[in-house]
Each structure stands twice: as C-alpha cells, then as structure tokens.
Amino acid sequence: MKILADAHIPFLKGVAEQLGEVEYLPGNQFTPQVIKDKDVLIVRTVTHFGENNMADSNVKLICSATIGFDHIDTAYCESHNIGWRTAPGCNANSVEQYITSTLLLLADKYQFNLEDKTIGIVGVGNVGRKVEAACRKLGMRVLLNDPPREEKEFDNTAVSNSGIVQNIGMELNSTNKLNSTNEQNPFVDLETIKREADIITFHTPLIKEGKHRTFHLADEKFFMEVARKPFIINAARGGVTCNTALKKAIKEEQVSGVVLDCWENEPNIDLELLKITEIATPHIAGYSADGKWNATQISIQNIIDYFKIDIKPNYQTLPSPKAPIIDLKGVQKDRQLAVAVWHTYTPLLESRQLKETPNKFYWFRSNYPLRREYNAYKLINADTEIAGILKKLGFK
C-alpha cells in the first residue's frame, strides 16, 4: 500500500509505516503528479481534493485528520469509488479549552461574571456539546440551537422552524440521544439566541446550500437583530460569519467584540477585520496535542477498517507539558479558575503574533507549539469549591 501523508500531521511518522510505504509532504505540495500512484491520502484542510488533482489517480481512500470535510469534493469521490473519512470529535476538548480560556479572558478584561451571562451555542455536535458542558460548569445560562438535531430527536410538533444550522457527521449513540417522548426539548430557535444571548459562539460545519445552510449564517441581517450587543466567537468555519457584516457590526457597535479563529479565504484573511477583532487566531482552536493525537489515531483506524487490515498499531506517547503542576497557593479564590485554565492555554500570544505578521498564517498552523489539555495537569493548593469545578473540567 502506498500512502501520501501531510508532513505536518503530528504523531503519524512511525505509525503509518506499519500499514505500508509512506511519503510525507507539506499539504500544499500534494500535486496531481505526486498523488497519482498513491492508494491512500492522509490530509489536513490546506488542500482541496477533487477532480482537479485526483483525476486518473489510483487513490482509493482519503483520510482527513480533521473533523470537517469541506476540503474534499465528496460527490466526486463517491462517483469515482474513492472512499473518504474524517475524524469527528477528535479535537472537541481542544476547542472547548480554547472557548473556556477565551470566555475567562473576556470576563477578566470587561469585568463581568460569567455566572451572570447567557451564552448561545449555535451547533451542538461533538464540539458544541463539550462547550455546553463547560459553560454549565462555569455557571452560565446556556441556550442551544441546532435544528437538524432538533428535527432528528424530537417530534415535528416540538420542532421550532427558525434558525439554520447543520451538524453533518455528528454521531449520537443510543445512550446520549434525547428521547422526544420523555425529555423536554432543550433547543431554541435562532431568534431566541439573537434576543437573549450576551455571547454567541458558532460550532457548525460550513454548508453552502440547502435547508440547513450555514454559509454567512451571521450576516448583516443577523447582526441587525441581536439585542444585547453580544460577543461573537467563530471557532467553526470562516464562512459561517460574513467578513463585511462583522466589520460593520464592530464599527456600528452592534456587538461588544469579535473573536475569530476561523476566517473566510484562509490564509488570505481580511486585514481590516483582523485589526479590529478582540482576539484573532490562525485556525488553531482544535490544535492541542491531544486533539492531534486523536486525529492521527482515528485516521490510522479508518485505513485499517476500510482495507480490513489485521493489525494493532503502536502509537507514540504524548509528551508531558513543561509545567504539569499548577500550584494555586496564594492565588485569590475568584482568580483560581482563570489562572488554572490560562496555565494550560491562552490565545493572547497567538493573537498578538497573527496581528503583527498575518502573512505567516499558514506558518503558525504548521509550526504550532505543544499544547496539552486539562488532563495533563495536576492542581495543588486549590480552594475546595474551585477545585471541584476544575476537576469537572478535566484537571487532576
């Protein structure tokens, strides 16, 4: 088996070789000539895969070490008997870490308590559910919007007809699927979120057409209808929010601030928008080492399952963080939660770097430093109440 793998996928080297002959190249060097004789591609989102680079190739399977698939022409693949797989949920905890850290930064800068705020989560798939759980642990009031889930899990009579969101690829098993006959519908329409949310965070895939279209979901009309000047966070896909509408909303103070991890036209991002965002990062919310390790493991397993290979591969061990012990002795109780979360991760440095050198967008993504999630850290000397919250988030 001949495998072509993106050289910037961590924890893959030494593992993929257990399945066949492997060539590693940066994603932007996946040319038709290089792809032509390969059986399997292991990819990221930097290159689009379709007829333009896969015509007459030998490729039988594309494995994307990502949760999304808008970089794959799925219709072309299916019409040419090319399988394609993604890694749903692989980086959900990482994105939640990004959102939690960001929420604490906004609360600290603007001097408000998260317990007093309502957050609207648009898209409640693998990532959205993790964000929901974290926000509830932080004491926030949570509003959920996900019409496809609502339609799937509740009778039509209980389904609101407002809002447009899609969560393709989200898999619910029988243990976490809501039962419409004995559970209260937890979802609200988009109008409720626009009316009641102090913070709105998007966690949908990018769907460009159809009933549950999400392309430019947050457009000029959307921002004209928000009632509470909310903070806007997009850690989903760049096209879910509209650049022109975002800039207008910021300038006309329809929103209190904008946090963008995902951008339209990456890596050629809107420099005017970059300058006026609250926090701006180069599409790395899901880039924890843990999330990348999960993505690599899922990709390898997808190949094993697709080709029915009888093997149990050996995986690399995740490196420990530089400072795995978080000592909260002497930290005021009302600061301990934020200090602990920021010890694991804060997007402020990345935001400053991107604003200073936006032309390095792709470089920042390809050279991302080690970042571990909460479970790699141990707390000592924490207040009992705060320790309880941090333990629920995943700290030791």
C-alpha positions in Angstrom: 0.0 0.0 0.0 1.3 3.4 -1.0 0.4 6.3 1.4 0.9 10.0 0.9 0.7 11.9 4.2 0.7 15.5 5.2 4.1 16.1 6.8 2.6 18.4 9.4 0.3 15.8 10.9 1.8 15.1 14.4 2.4 11.6 15.8 2.0 10.0 12.4 5.6 9.1 11.5 6.5 5.6 12.6 2.8 4.7 12.9 1.7 5.0 9.3 4.7 2.9 8.2 3.1 -0.1 9.9 0.5 -0.1 7.2 2.6 0.5 4.0 5.1 2.6 2.1 4.7 6.3 3.2 5.8 9.5 1.6 5.5 12.8 3.6 5.0 16.2 2.0 3.5 19.5 3.1 -0.2 19.6 2.3 0.3 22.4 -0.3 2.6 20.1 -2.3 0.0 17.4 -2.9 0.2 17.8 -6.7 -1.6 15.5 -9.2 1.8 14.0 -10.2 2.6 13.1 -6.6 -0.9 11.8 -5.8 -1.3 9.8 -9.0 0.1 6.4 -7.9 -0.9 6.5 -4.2 -3.5 4.3 -2.6 -4.3 6.4 0.4 -4.0 10.1 1.3 -3.8 11.3 4.9 -4.6 15.0 4.7 -5.4 18.2 6.5 -7.5 21.2 5.3 -4.8 23.1 3.4 -5.6 21.5 0.1 -8.9 20.8 -1.7 -9.2 17.3 -3.1 -11.3 16.7 -6.2 -11.2 16.2 -9.9 -8.5 18.9 -10.4 -5.8 16.9 -8.6 -7.3 13.4 -8.4 -8.4 12.6 -12.0 -6.9 9.3 -13.2 -5.3 8.7 -9.9 -5.0 5.4 -8.1 -6.4 6.8 -4.8 -8.8 4.5 -3.1 -9.2 6.4 0.3 -8.8 9.9 1.6 -8.4 10.2 5.4 -8.7 13.7 6.8 -7.2 14.2 10.2 -9.9 16.8 10.8 -13.5 17.0 11.9 -14.6 18.8 8.7 -14.8 17.7 5.1 -15.4 20.9 3.0 -11.9 20.5 1.6 -13.0 17.2 0.0 -15.2 17.0 -3.1 -17.3 14.2 -1.7 -19.6 14.0 -4.7 -16.6 13.4 -7.0 -15.1 10.9 -4.6 -18.3 8.9 -4.4 -18.9 8.9 -8.1 -15.4 7.6 -8.7 -15.4 4.9 -5.9 -13.0 6.8 -3.7 -13.7 6.4 0.0 -13.3 9.4 2.3 -13.2 9.5 6.1 -12.8 12.3 8.7 -12.1 12.3 12.4 -15.3 13.5 14.1 -14.9 14.7 17.6 -11.1 14.3 17.7 -10.4 17.9 18.8 -13.7 18.7 20.6 -11.9 19.0 24.0 -9.3 21.2 22.5 -11.9 23.7 21.1 -13.7 23.7 24.4 -10.4 24.6 26.1 -10.0 27.5 23.6 -13.5 28.7 24.2 -13.3 28.4 28.0 -10.0 30.3 28.1 -11.5 33.0 25.8 -14.6 33.4 27.9 -12.4 33.9 31.0 -10.3 36.4 29.2 -13.3 38.4 28.1 -14.8 38.3 31.6 -11.5 39.5 33.1 -11.0 42.3 30.6 -14.5 43.7 30.7 -15.1 42.9 34.4 -18.2 40.8 34.3 -19.1 37.5 35.9 -19.7 34.5 33.6 -22.4 33.4 36.1 -24.4 36.5 35.1 -24.2 35.9 31.4 -26.2 33.9 28.8 -24.3 32.1 26.0 -25.9 31.0 22.8 -24.3 27.9 21.3 -25.1 27.5 17.6 -24.4 24.0 16.5 -24.4 21.3 19.2 -22.4 18.5 17.7 -19.3 16.9 19.2 -17.7 20.3 19.8 -20.9 22.2 20.8 -21.8 19.6 23.4 -18.3 19.9 25.0 -18.7 23.7 25.1 -22.2 23.4 26.5 -20.9 21.2 29.3 -18.1 23.6 30.2 -20.3 26.7 30.2 -22.7 25.0 32.5 -19.8 24.1 34.9 -18.9 27.8 34.7 -22.4 28.7 35.9 -23.6 30.3 32.7 -27.1 30.2 31.3 -26.9 28.2 28.1 -29.1 28.4 25.0 -28.7 25.7 22.4 -29.6 26.0 18.7 -29.3 23.0 16.3 -32.3 22.5 14.0 -31.0 19.2 12.5 -30.6 17.6 15.9 -33.9 19.0 16.9 -35.6 17.6 13.9 -33.9 14.2 14.4 -34.6 13.9 18.1 -38.0 15.4 18.6 -41.4 15.1 17.1 -42.2 17.7 14.4 -44.7 19.3 16.6 -41.9 20.1 19.1 -39.6 21.5 16.4 -39.0 25.2 16.0 -38.9 26.3 12.4 -36.5 29.1 13.0 -32.7 29.1 12.6 -30.4 27.4 10.2 -27.6 25.1 11.4 -26.2 21.8 10.3 -24.1 19.2 12.1 -23.3 16.6 9.4 -21.0 13.9 10.7 -22.2 14.2 14.3 -22.9 10.7 15.6 -25.2 10.2 18.5 -25.4 6.8 20.1 -28.4 5.4 21.9 -27.1 6.5 25.3 -26.9 10.2 24.5 -29.7 10.7 22.0 -32.6 12.6 23.5 -36.0 10.9 23.6 -38.7 13.2 22.4 -41.4 11.2 24.3 -40.0 11.8 27.8 -37.4 14.6 27.6 -38.1 18.3 27.3 -36.8 19.9 24.1 -33.6 21.8 25.1 -33.3 23.6 21.8 -34.3 27.2 21.0 -34.6 29.0 17.7 -32.0 31.4 16.4 -34.3 34.4 17.2 -34.2 33.5 20.9 -30.4 33.5 20.8 -30.3 36.8 19.0 -32.6 38.2 21.6 -31.2 36.8 24.8 -27.6 35.9 24.4 -24.7 38.0 25.8 -22.2 35.8 24.0 -22.8 33.8 20.8 -20.4 31.0 19.7 -20.6 29.1 16.5 -19.8 25.4 16.2 -21.3 24.3 12.8 -19.8 22.9 9.7 -19.9 25.0 6.5 -23.0 24.1 4.5 -23.3 26.3 1.4 -26.8 25.4 0.3 -30.0 23.5 1.3 -32.4 23.7 4.2 -29.7 24.0 6.8 -27.4 26.3 5.1 -24.7 27.8 7.4 -22.7 29.9 4.9 -22.9 33.5 6.1 -25.3 32.5 8.8 -24.1 35.5 10.7 -24.8 38.1 8.1 -25.8 41.8 8.2 -29.4 40.9 9.0 -28.2 38.7 11.8 -26.3 41.5 13.5 -29.1 44.0 13.0 -31.3 41.7 15.0 -29.1 41.0 18.0 -30.5 42.7 21.1 -27.8 42.7 23.7 -24.6 43.7 21.8 -23.2 40.2 22.3 -19.6 39.0 21.9 -19.3 36.8 18.8 -17.0 33.8 18.6 -16.3 31.8 15.5 -14.3 28.6 16.0 -16.2 26.6 13.4 -15.6 27.6 9.8 -14.7 31.0 8.4 -17.7 31.2 6.0 -20.2 30.9 8.8 -19.6 34.5 9.6 -19.6 37.2 6.9 -16.5 39.5 6.8 -18.4 42.5 5.6 -21.1 42.1 8.2 -18.6 41.5 11.0 -16.8 44.7 10.2 -20.0 46.7 10.1 -21.2 45.2 13.3 -18.0 46.1 15.1 -17.9 49.6 13.7 -21.5 50.3 14.4 -21.2 48.8 17.9 -23.9 46.2 17.3 -21.6 43.7 19.0 -19.3 44.1 22.0 -16.4 42.3 20.3 -15.5 39.5 18.0 -13.2 36.5 18.5 -12.2 34.7 15.3 -10.2 31.5 15.0 -11.7 30.7 11.6 -11.6 33.1 8.6 -13.0 33.5 5.2 -10.5 33.0 2.5 -7.8 31.5 4.7 -4.8 32.1 4.7 -5.6 35.4 2.8 -7.5 36.8 5.7 -9.2 40.2 5.8 -6.6 42.6 7.3 -9.1 45.3 8.3 -11.1 42.7 10.2 -8.0 41.3 11.8 -7.1 44.7 13.2 -10.4 45.3 14.9 -11.1 41.8 16.3 -10.9 41.2 20.1 -8.9 38.0 19.7 -7.6 36.7 16.4 -6.0 33.2 15.9 -4.9 31.2 12.9 -7.5 28.4 12.9 -5.8 26.6 15.8 -8.6 26.2 18.4 -8.5 22.4 17.9 -4.7 22.2 17.8 -4.0 20.6 21.1 -1.5 17.7 21.1 -4.3 15.6 22.5 -6.6 16.5 19.7 -4.0 15.9 17.0 -3.1 12.5 18.6 -6.8 11.6 18.5 -7.0 12.6 14.8 -4.0 10.5 13.9 -5.3 7.5 15.7 -8.7 7.8 14.1 -7.1 8.2 10.6 -5.0 5.1 11.1 -8.0 3.2 12.3 -10.0 4.4 9.3 -7.4 2.9 7.0 -7.4 -0.4 8.9 -11.2 -0.6 8.8 -11.5 0.3 5.2 -9.0 -2.2 3.9 -9.8 -4.8 6.6 -6.2 -5.0 7.8 -5.4 -7.3 10.7 -3.1 -5.2 12.8 -2.9 -3.4 16.1 -0.6 -0.4 15.5 1.7 1.0 18.1 1.2 4.7 18.7 3.5 7.4 20.1 3.1 8.6 23.7 2.1 12.2 24.2 4.8 14.4 25.7 4.2 16.0 29.0 3.8 19.8 29.3 6.7 21.8 30.6 4.9 22.7 33.9 2.4 20.0 34.7 1.9 21.1 38.3 -0.4 24.1 38.9 0.1 25.5 42.4 -2.7 27.8 43.3 -1.3 28.7 46.8 -1.7 32.4 47.3 -4.0 32.9 44.4 -7.2 34.6 45.3 -10.2 32.3 45.2 -12.0 34.3 42.5 -8.9 34.1 40.3 -8.0 30.5 40.7 -10.3 29.1 37.9 -8.9 31.5 35.3 -5.3 31.1 36.4 -5.6 27.3 36.2 -7.1 27.4 32.7 -4.7 30.0 31.4 -1.8 27.9 32.7 -2.8 25.3 30.2 -3.6 27.7 27.4 -4.4 31.3 26.4 -4.8 32.6 22.9 -3.4 36.1 23.6 0.1 35.4 22.4 -1.2 33.8 19.2 -3.5 36.7 18.6 -0.7 39.2 19.0 1.6 37.3 16.7 -1.1 36.9 14.0 -1.9 40.6 14.1 1.8 41.5 13.8 2.5 39.1 11.0 -0.7 38.0 9.2 1.3 36.7 6.2 2.5 33.9 8.5 -1.0 32.4 8.9 0.0 29.1 7.3 3.3 29.0 9.1 1.7 29.4 12.5 -0.5 26.5 11.9 2.3 24.3 10.5 4.6 25.1 13.4 2.2 25.1 16.3 3.9 24.5 19.7 3.0 21.8 22.1 -0.3 22.4 23.9 -1.8 19.9 26.3 -5.4 19.7 27.6 -6.5 19.8 31.2 -6.0 16.2 32.0 -2.2 16.6 31.6 -2.1 18.9 34.6 -2.4 18.4 38.3 -3.7 21.0 40.7 -2.4 21.6 44.2 -3.5 24.1 46.9 -6.8 25.0 45.2 -9.8 26.2 47.1 -12.2 23.2 47.6 -15.0 24.8 45.7 -12.8 25.9 42.7 -11.1 22.5 42.7 -14.4 20.9 42.3 -15.2 22.9 39.2 -11.7 22.4 37.7 -11.9 18.6 38.4 -15.2 18.6 36.4 -13.5 20.4 33.6 -10.9 17.6 33.5 -7.9 18.6 35.7 -6.3 16.2 38.0 
